[in-house]
Amino acid sequence: MMSNITPSTMSMSKTTLEVKPYTMKEMAAIYCISARSFATWIKKIEPHVGRKQGRYFNVHQVRMIIEKLGLPGTIGE
């Protein structure tokens, strides 16, 4: 359950996403999916993104994730 992730901790508004280190759970919340689903997505693009070192994806990895998966959001917002 992602109840402890709030919009203020995601640093995302309707038009911008702050590129900074994020945990797997925070990235999943940004993409509005479960952490388990996000882990599956990351596994598929890991050769391009690289393995995270420690708890966070670094800034370069976050940029690569966004490049490979696209910007998070809903069509029509």
C-alpha positions as a Markdown table, in Angstrom:
| # | Residue | x | y | z |
|---|---|---|---|---|
| 1 | Met | 0.0 | 0.0 | 0.0 |
| 2 | Met | 1.4 | 3.4 | -0.9 |
| 3 | Ser | -0.6 | 5.5 | 1.6 |
| 4 | Asn | 2.6 | 7.0 | 3.1 |
| 5 | Ile | 3.6 | 8.5 | -0.2 |
| 6 | Thr | 2.0 | 11.9 | -0.6 |
| 7 | Pro | 2.1 | 14.4 | -3.4 |
| 8 | Ser | 4.5 | 16.6 | -1.3 |
| 9 | Thr | 7.1 | 13.8 | -1.1 |
| 10 | Met | 6.9 | 13.0 | -4.8 |
| 11 | Ser | 7.9 | 16.5 | -5.9 |
| 12 | Met | 5.7 | 16.3 | -8.9 |
| 13 | Ser | 3.1 | 18.8 | -10.1 |
| 14 | Lys | 0.9 | 18.5 | -13.2 |
| 15 | Thr | 3.6 | 20.0 | -15.4 |
| 16 | Thr | 6.9 | 19.2 | -13.8 |
| 17 | Leu | 8.8 | 16.4 | -12.1 |
| 18 | Glu | 11.8 | 17.3 | -10.0 |
| 19 | Val | 14.8 | 15.1 | -11.1 |
| 20 | Lys | 16.4 | 14.0 | -7.9 |
| 21 | Pro | 17.3 | 10.7 | -6.3 |
| 22 | Tyr | 14.2 | 8.6 | -5.7 |
| 23 | Thr | 13.5 | 5.2 | -4.0 |
| 24 | Met | 11.8 | 2.4 | -5.9 |
| 25 | Lys | 8.6 | 3.0 | -3.9 |
| 26 | Glu | 8.7 | 6.8 | -4.7 |
| 27 | Met | 9.2 | 6.1 | -8.4 |
| 28 | Ala | 6.3 | 3.6 | -8.4 |
| 29 | Ala | 4.1 | 6.3 | -6.7 |
| 30 | Ile | 5.1 | 8.8 | -9.4 |
| 31 | Tyr | 4.0 | 6.4 | -12.1 |
| 32 | Cys | 0.9 | 5.4 | -10.1 |
| 33 | Ile | 1.6 | 1.7 | -10.0 |
| 34 | Ser | 2.6 | -0.8 | -7.3 |
| 35 | Ala | 6.3 | -1.1 | -6.3 |
| 36 | Arg | 6.2 | -4.7 | -7.5 |
| 37 | Ser | 5.0 | -3.7 | -11.0 |
| 38 | Phe | 7.6 | -0.9 | -11.2 |
| 39 | Ala | 10.3 | -3.4 | -10.3 |
| 40 | Thr | 9.2 | -5.5 | -13.2 |
| 41 | Trp | 9.4 | -2.5 | -15.5 |
| 42 | Ile | 12.8 | -1.6 | -14.2 |
| 43 | Lys | 14.1 | -5.2 | -14.7 |
| 44 | Lys | 13.3 | -4.9 | -18.5 |
| 45 | Ile | 15.2 | -1.6 | -18.9 |
| 46 | Glu | 18.0 | -2.4 | -16.3 |
| 47 | Pro | 20.7 | -2.7 | -19.0 |
| 48 | His | 20.1 | 1.0 | -20.0 |
| 49 | Val | 19.5 | 2.3 | -16.5 |
| 50 | Gly | 21.9 | 0.2 | -14.4 |
| 51 | Arg | 21.4 | -1.3 | -11.0 |
| 52 | Lys | 20.7 | 1.1 | -8.2 |
| 53 | Gln | 23.5 | 1.4 | -5.6 |
| 54 | Gly | 21.9 | 1.4 | -2.2 |
| 55 | Arg | 18.4 | 2.6 | -1.6 |
| 56 | Tyr | 18.0 | 5.3 | -4.3 |
| 57 | Phe | 18.1 | 5.6 | -8.0 |
| 58 | Asn | 20.6 | 8.4 | -8.7 |
| 59 | Val | 19.8 | 11.5 | -10.8 |
| 60 | His | 21.2 | 10.0 | -14.0 |
| 61 | Gln | 19.2 | 6.8 | -13.5 |
| 62 | Val | 16.0 | 8.8 | -12.9 |
| 63 | Arg | 16.6 | 10.6 | -16.2 |
| 64 | Met | 17.2 | 7.3 | -18.0 |
| 65 | Ile | 14.0 | 5.8 | -16.5 |
| 66 | Ile | 11.9 | 8.8 | -17.6 |
| 67 | Glu | 13.6 | 8.6 | -21.1 |
| 68 | Lys | 12.8 | 4.9 | -21.4 |
| 69 | Leu | 9.3 | 4.8 | -19.8 |
| 70 | Gly | 8.2 | 8.2 | -20.7 |
| 71 | Leu | 6.9 | 11.0 | -18.5 |
| 72 | Pro | 4.5 | 9.8 | -15.9 |
| 73 | Gly | 1.0 | 11.2 | -16.1 |
| 74 | Thr | -2.5 | 10.6 | -17.3 |
| 75 | Ile | -3.7 | 11.4 | -20.8 |
| 76 | Gly | -6.0 | 14.4 | -20.7 |
| 77 | Glu | -4.6 | 16.1 | -17.7 |
